[in-house]
Every structure is written in C-alpha cells, then in structure tokens.
Amino acid sequence: MARSFKVFFKKVPTDPAKPDEDYTMDHTASVFLLDRQGRFAGTIAYGENPDVAVQKLKNLIARN
C-alpha cells in the first residue's frame, strides 16, 4: 500500500553497529484524503494551517 501511494519510509537503526536490533522509522507525515470510492483526493500535510486542512475536509465531504 505504501508503494502504491508513493509513501516514503525508511528503517533507521538507533545503533549503526547493530542494524538488526532497535530502530526508528523515517516516513511521510501527511494524511491522505480518499473519496467514497477509495480514490486519492488530496493530502493534509504535517503542520499545515488548520484552517486550510478543515477547508480541504469540507471540500471532500461536499464532493461525496
């Protein structure tokens, strides 16, 4: 699913000397908006202005 939405993700070891043990993840931090048919309808970016995000949600609801 991540690849189909072109989401970035990368495992980052917390100790480079032991890459197979503990790790964190770097990843895309956006919310994907989908319409009723499950089609991509846009994103809400991390840190996006809340008023803009709310308007995007309202627009999506109005479309459906």
N, C-alpha and C positions, 0 to 999 in steps of 0.2 A: 504494500500500500504506500509506504513512504516513497519508494521509487516512482510509482505512478503519479504521485503528486509533486514529485521533484523536491522532496523534503531533504535537507541536508542533515546528516547525522554522522558522528564520528566518536568512537570509543577512545577515551584519553586515560591512559594509566596514571594512577596517582603516584606510583613509584616506577620510573622508567626501567629500573633494574629488575622489576618483577611485573612485566606487562600482562601476565595472565591472572593476576590477583585483583586487588581493588582498582576501580576505575570510576570516572565520571563520564558524562556524555555532553558533547557539544551538539547542538541541534537547532533547527529552525524554531523560532519562538513566535509564530503567527497562528492566529485562529483561522481555520479555513471555513468559509461560508459555503454551504451547499443548498441548492433549491430542493423542492419536494421530490424531484426525480433523482436526486443524488448527484446532480451536475454541479461542477465548480461554479460559484457565483461571486467569488472575491475573497479578500482576506481582511483581517483586522491585525495590524502589525503590533508587535510588542511596543508599548509606550505610546501608541497612537493617541491622539487627542480624544478624550472620552466622548465629546460631542460629535465628532466625526464617526466614531465607532457606533454610537447609538443611531445616527442617521443611516449608516450602512445597514444596520439590523432592520430599521423601519422600512427601508427601501426593499430589502429582501422579503419581508413579510408582505408588503404591498404587491409584490410580483407574484406571490403564491396566493 
